[in-house]
């Protein structure tokens, strides 16, 4: 069984989502199914079909999160060098072509969210940064072409 490495924040976010789905969303779906049953013939009951489909998606998501949490291991940041780009690191990069700075947090694939500047250690940029330190050059090939960065700073959140 493959381990899922998560930051403490990522683990708590998944655990919170699971609790929300189980305690709030699941009862709503059960209630919607019960209400739809009252309309009679289930074979031509669109409300019932929609509620059952919603239940299926909800139960799939609950199972998916539960499985991830079961396989998860929270990374111990005390064991990770603070001067290198590893999981949980906040890395400030200088884009060599644009001469602009960008900051990313290195996270697991399950926690990646580009809108929050959290990139996976499996992404091209994330892979290229792994193990590097301040002053190191980083080159990554992405669909848009080749990107070149210099690591300006590494910190822990």
Beta strands, then each sheet from edge to edge (+ up, - down):
strand 1: 4-6
strand 2: 72-74
strand 3: 89-95
strand 4: 100-107
strand 5: 118-120
strand 6: 137-142
strand 7: 145-156
sheet 1: 1+ 2+
sheet 2: 5+ 4+ 3- 7+ 6-
end
